[in-house]
Amino acid sequence: MYTLTEENYLKALFNMANETGEVNVAELSKRLEIKMPTVTSMMKKLSEKKLVHYESYKPLRLTDKGKKEAGLIIRKHRLTEMFLVDKMKLGWEDVHDIAEQIEHIQSRVFFEKMDELLGNPKLDPHGSPIPDKNGKIFWKEYSKLSDCKVGEIVTLAAVINTSTEFLKFLNTRELRLGLKLKIISIEPFDKSVVVMYGKRQTEVLSNVACERLLVEKV
């Protein structure tokens, strides 16, 4: 059993880890908006529980145990988001904050039943992979819409940024996961992209938006 605060630290470390799996204390402090001495104190505590590799002035790394526990917290969060969208019919822009609260429920059977009712989904409503029962995440390789070429047809597979503002932006343009997009043109000056989808609907998407959309080539 871990406290809500400990779980939030583990999840933040997991989400922030770069290719080497390392995060420094200053980065973690900034992400969580918590003073560095407080973060350092928590890292020492998590180190004693064998969840984090901690040494003064060196990058932080989750242990194998820490990765598993963080993965299980993320599993609960993403299963909850999927349940709220699939079964309760909430919008994908409305589920994050609710899932933030529910993910701290400790009952394993609660989330196993949720998983069963959903039919054991592999992805959450935003296209992110749901970790398995051992906390393992299986990533799938996607391309950014910003990296696509004129004439290509792609399927919108996931969103990198799941802020309410961005998801509402996609809603107003009827852009949703599973939608096929055709790249009509790319503006050389600012890299904005004109896409066609649905009933020959066209939309101009900024480079900022395209950087946040992950696609799979058809």
C-alpha positions as CSV (number, residue, x, y, z in Angstrom):
1,M,0.0,0.0,0.0
2,Y,1.2,3.5,-0.9
3,T,-0.1,6.9,0.0
4,L,-1.8,9.1,-2.6
5,T,1.3,11.4,-2.6
6,E,3.7,8.5,-3.1
7,E,1.6,7.2,-6.0
8,N,1.6,10.7,-7.6
9,Y,5.4,10.8,-7.4
10,L,5.8,7.4,-8.9
11,K,3.4,8.3,-11.8
12,A,5.2,11.6,-12.4
13,L,8.6,9.8,-12.5
14,F,7.3,7.2,-14.9
15,N,5.7,9.8,-17.3
16,M,8.8,12.0,-17.3
17,A,11.4,9.4,-17.8
18,N,13.3,9.9,-21.0
19,E,15.0,7.3,-23.2
20,T,17.6,6.6,-20.4
21,G,14.8,6.4,-17.8
22,E,16.3,9.2,-15.8
23,V,14.8,12.4,-14.3
24,N,16.5,15.0,-12.1
25,V,15.1,16.4,-8.9
26,A,14.7,19.9,-10.3
27,E,12.6,18.7,-13.2
28,L,10.4,16.7,-10.9
29,S,10.1,19.6,-8.5
30,K,9.0,21.9,-11.4
31,R,6.5,19.3,-12.8
32,L,4.8,18.7,-9.5
33,E,5.1,22.4,-8.3
34,I,6.7,21.2,-5.1
35,K,9.8,22.7,-3.5
36,M,13.0,20.7,-4.1
37,P,13.8,19.9,-0.4
38,T,10.3,18.3,-0.2
39,V,10.9,16.3,-3.3
40,T,14.3,15.2,-2.1
41,S,12.8,14.0,1.2
42,M,10.2,11.9,-0.7
43,M,12.9,10.4,-3.0
44,K,14.8,9.2,0.0
45,K,11.6,7.7,1.4
46,L,10.8,6.0,-1.9
47,S,14.4,4.8,-2.1
48,E,14.0,3.1,1.3
49,K,11.0,1.3,-0.2
50,K,13.1,0.1,-3.1
51,L,11.0,2.1,-5.6
52,V,13.6,4.6,-6.7
53,H,17.4,4.7,-7.3
54,Y,18.4,7.8,-5.4
55,E,21.9,9.3,-4.9
56,S,22.6,13.0,-4.1
57,Y,23.2,15.1,-7.2
58,K,22.5,12.2,-9.6
59,P,19.5,11.6,-11.8
60,L,16.6,9.6,-10.4
61,R,15.6,6.2,-11.8
62,L,12.7,4.0,-11.0
63,T,13.6,0.5,-9.9
64,D,12.0,-2.5,-11.5
65,K,9.6,-2.5,-8.6
66,G,9.0,1.2,-9.0
67,K,8.2,0.8,-12.7
68,K,5.7,-1.9,-12.0
69,E,3.9,0.0,-9.3
70,A,3.8,3.2,-11.5
71,G,2.5,1.1,-14.4
72,L,-0.3,-0.3,-12.2
73,I,-1.3,3.2,-11.2
74,I,-1.4,4.3,-14.8
75,R,-3.4,1.2,-15.6
76,K,-6.0,2.2,-13.1
77,H,-6.1,5.7,-14.5
78,R,-6.5,4.7,-18.1
79,L,-9.0,1.9,-17.4
80,T,-11.1,4.5,-15.5
81,E,-10.9,6.9,-18.4
82,M,-12.1,4.2,-20.8
83,F,-14.9,3.2,-18.5
84,L,-16.1,6.8,-18.2
85,V,-16.2,7.2,-21.9
86,D,-17.4,3.8,-23.0
87,K,-19.9,3.0,-20.3
88,M,-20.8,6.4,-18.8
89,K,-20.7,8.2,-22.2
90,L,-18.6,11.1,-20.9
91,G,-16.6,13.1,-23.4
92,W,-12.9,12.3,-23.7
93,E,-12.2,15.9,-22.6
94,D,-14.0,15.3,-19.3
95,V,-12.5,12.2,-17.8
96,H,-8.9,13.0,-16.7
97,D,-9.7,14.8,-13.5
98,I,-12.2,12.1,-12.4
99,A,-9.7,9.3,-13.2
100,E,-7.1,11.2,-11.1
101,Q,-9.3,10.6,-8.1
102,I,-10.4,7.0,-8.8
103,E,-6.9,5.7,-9.6
104,H,-6.0,5.8,-5.9
105,I,-8.6,3.2,-5.0
106,Q,-6.7,0.2,-3.7
107,S,-9.2,-2.6,-4.5
108,R,-7.7,-4.9,-7.2
109,V,-11.0,-6.6,-7.8
110,F,-12.6,-3.2,-8.5
111,F,-10.3,-2.6,-11.5
112,E,-10.3,-6.2,-12.7
113,K,-14.1,-6.0,-12.9
114,M,-13.9,-2.7,-14.8
115,D,-11.4,-4.3,-17.2
116,E,-13.7,-7.3,-17.7
117,L,-16.8,-5.1,-18.4
118,L,-14.8,-3.1,-21.0
119,G,-13.7,-6.3,-22.7
120,N,-10.0,-6.0,-21.8
121,P,-9.1,-2.9,-23.8
122,K,-5.6,-2.2,-24.9
123,L,-5.9,1.5,-25.4
124,D,-7.5,4.4,-23.4
125,P,-9.9,6.9,-25.0
126,H,-6.9,9.1,-26.1
127,G,-5.1,6.2,-27.8
128,S,-2.5,5.6,-25.0
129,P,-1.7,2.0,-24.2
130,I,-3.2,0.6,-21.0
131,P,-0.6,-1.3,-19.0
132,D,-1.3,-5.0,-18.3
133,K,-1.9,-6.6,-14.9
134,N,1.9,-6.6,-14.3
135,G,2.3,-2.9,-15.0
136,K,3.9,-3.5,-18.4
137,I,3.2,-1.1,-21.2
138,F,3.4,-2.2,-24.8
139,W,4.1,0.8,-27.0
140,K,3.1,0.9,-30.7
141,E,5.0,3.0,-33.2
142,Y,3.1,5.9,-34.7
143,S,4.1,8.9,-36.7
144,K,3.2,12.5,-36.0
145,L,0.8,14.1,-38.4
146,S,3.4,16.9,-38.8
147,D,5.8,14.3,-40.3
148,C,3.4,13.1,-43.0
149,K,3.7,14.0,-46.7
150,V,1.2,15.4,-49.2
151,G,-1.0,12.7,-50.7
152,E,-0.6,10.2,-47.8
153,I,-3.7,8.7,-46.2
154,V,-3.5,8.1,-42.4
155,T,-5.6,7.0,-39.5
156,L,-5.8,9.2,-36.4
157,A,-4.5,6.9,-33.7
158,A,-3.7,8.9,-30.6
159,V,-3.2,12.3,-29.1
160,I,0.0,13.4,-27.3
161,N,-1.6,16.3,-25.4
162,T,-4.8,15.4,-23.6
163,S,-5.6,18.8,-22.1
164,T,-9.2,19.8,-22.0
165,E,-8.6,22.8,-24.3
166,F,-6.9,20.6,-27.0
167,L,-9.5,17.9,-26.9
168,K,-12.3,20.5,-27.2
169,F,-10.4,22.0,-30.2
170,L,-10.5,18.5,-31.9
171,N,-14.2,18.1,-31.0
172,T,-15.2,21.3,-32.7
173,R,-13.5,20.0,-35.9
174,E,-15.1,16.5,-35.5
175,L,-11.6,15.0,-35.3
176,R,-11.7,11.7,-33.4
177,L,-9.6,8.5,-33.2
178,G,-10.1,6.1,-36.0
179,L,-10.8,8.8,-38.5
180,K,-9.0,8.6,-41.9
181,L,-7.3,11.8,-43.0
182,K,-5.8,12.6,-46.4
183,I,-3.0,15.1,-46.5
184,I,-4.0,17.7,-49.2
185,S,-1.2,20.3,-48.8
186,I,1.5,21.6,-46.4
187,E,2.2,25.3,-46.1
188,P,6.0,25.8,-46.5
189,F,6.0,28.9,-44.3
190,D,4.5,27.6,-41.1
191,K,4.1,23.9,-41.8
192,S,0.3,24.1,-41.3
193,V,-1.4,21.1,-43.0
194,V,-4.7,20.9,-44.9
195,V,-6.4,17.6,-44.4
196,M,-9.5,16.1,-45.9
197,Y,-11.8,13.7,-43.9
198,G,-15.3,12.6,-43.4
199,K,-17.7,13.7,-46.2
200,R,-14.9,15.6,-48.0
201,Q,-14.6,18.0,-45.1
202,T,-11.3,20.0,-45.2
203,E,-9.5,21.6,-42.3
204,V,-6.4,23.6,-41.8
205,L,-4.4,22.4,-38.8
206,S,-1.5,24.3,-37.4
207,N,1.9,22.7,-36.9
208,V,1.3,22.9,-33.1
209,A,-1.8,20.8,-33.5
210,C,-0.1,18.4,-35.9
211,E,2.7,17.8,-33.5
212,R,0.2,16.5,-31.0
213,L,-1.6,14.1,-33.3
214,L,-0.3,10.6,-33.8
215,V,-1.3,8.7,-36.9
216,E,-0.9,5.3,-38.5
217,K,-0.3,5.2,-42.2
218,V,-2.9,3.4,-44.3
